[in-house]
Amino acid sequence: MRRSWCLSLVLVALWVGSRAEAADVASQLGARSEGIQAEGIARSLLAAGLPGLTTKREPLGGSLAHYTWKVRVGRGTYDVVTVHRVVREAYPWVPARSTRSVFMVHGDLWSFVPAFLTNTCMSTMPADQSLAAYLASNDVDVWGLDLRWVAVPEAETHFEFMADWTLATHVQDVGTGLKLAEAVRRFSGGTPHDRMFLLGWSRGATIGYAYLDAESQRPRAQRRVQGFIPMDMVLRFAPEAAQQRRWACDRYAALKKARDQGRTEGGLLGPAPGTPVKLIGQLAETAPNETSPLAAMAAVGQPTNRQFAVIAAGATAALFAPLQPLTPGYHLAASIPDASGLPYKTAFTPEPTLFDYLQLAVPYQSLNEVVETEKQLCGLDVPYDDHLKDVTVPVLYVGAAGGVGRYGEYSVRLLGSTDVTLSIVRTRPESERALDFGHADLFLARDAKAWVWSPVLRWMQAH
């Protein structure tokens, strides 16, 4: 009996020792694998003509990781874009096999992370609450980029370098990002013909249309996009939307005048458009019950800082005065009005989340792209939509009924695509669009996963 007991101890000791040795070997192999993967990625980028890039990896939990690359795209100080990847991993530095991939392009004010990977930069968002993380958790390889103006620091005061930044510049940068993604994915086990979906939100959708317009003229083997997801944006207004076209012409005239006078930076909210947006969020969080010093921006009496932030999000059109907004009642986040009709509290996005989100606005933007967009919306000739009928990839248009909503449906019909799906998040009749689901609710709302992201995922899986 004693001999049996001693033998058992010996076997246990051998088992524990072997497990410890195996763990040590696994750790060494893992570290070696990480080095091999990083070196392999560097070689694949060099082969793709993208040398000198350093890969950074940030674990996100739940086997997800966020990779970034800073890519020089010109000779100027700020001719740099950041390319992002959010992906599920088999183990560190080794992405799991994915069935689909998507490349995302953000719009005005908010870069890739606040727009698409929101939960990583806002403590008020649930850990799993972001479009990029949701898709990556469901075996979609998520990519995207920060446009050039995202990296311009707040301390900058001279913007001559933005004079040549146009929609064409951003189209070129999207192409660079797609090229990088293709090189890395090929190294990770993808195939040369493994194309990606292209998703653009707001002005990012405008850039997406322009990219596809140009790509349609290349040989099929050189095209990188397999499907298009424009989110809540209009490219050109339908013939019956004459009023909205006139509004766009007014905005175009005002912005072009500013550009002709020498301005190269700014947006629909004027120079440094992100600065007041950021301040609105800061005041709402730090001094919610004090009278807002910014209320004159929208001529709405004397609301508190908290209510003014809700007004800015729920009646965003008021911030553009005397110019008119993109669509009637356009707003970022839907609200519930008080007795006077002013937005009083948010309807779908939690207020702490909204206030955090506003503070993440970047200060600057290149003016040319805004002028060109308004010129296109005005119905004038631009070089970005000459070949839309040659674009035949499947399309999913996602709209927010209180943002651009149905006004974006006509734009997808300008394409040559026959596989077109329309998905508008609507909770009220069109006559109440000023109170309906908003432009940023698509990413921030409590029910965004069920109302927006799940339909996007299902469409991608079906294509």
Buried (B, 14 or more C-beta within 10 A) or exposed (E): EEEEEEEEEEEEEEEEEEEEEEEEEEEEEBEEBBEEBBEBBBEBBEEBEBEEBEBEBEEBEEBBBBBBBBBBBBEBEBBBBBBBBBBBBEBBBBBBEBEBBBBBBBBBBBBBBBBBBBBBBBEBBEEBBBBBBBBBBBBBBBBBBBBBBBBBEEEBEEBEBBBBBBBBBBBBBBBBBBBBBBBBBBBBEBEEEBBBBBBBBBBBBBBBBBBBBBBBEEEEEEBBBBBBBBBBBBBBBBEEBEEBBBBBBBBBBBBBEBBEEEBBBBBBBBBBBBBBBBBBBBBBBEBBEEEBEBBEBBEBEEBBBBBBBBBBBBBBBBBBEEBBBBBBBBBBBBBEBEEEEBBBEBBBBBBBBBBBBBBBBBBBBBBBBBBBBBBBBBBEEBEBBEBBEEBEBBBBBBBBBBBBBBBBBBBBEBBEBEEBBBBBBBBBEEEEBBBBBBBBBBBBBBEBBEBBBEBBBEBBEEB
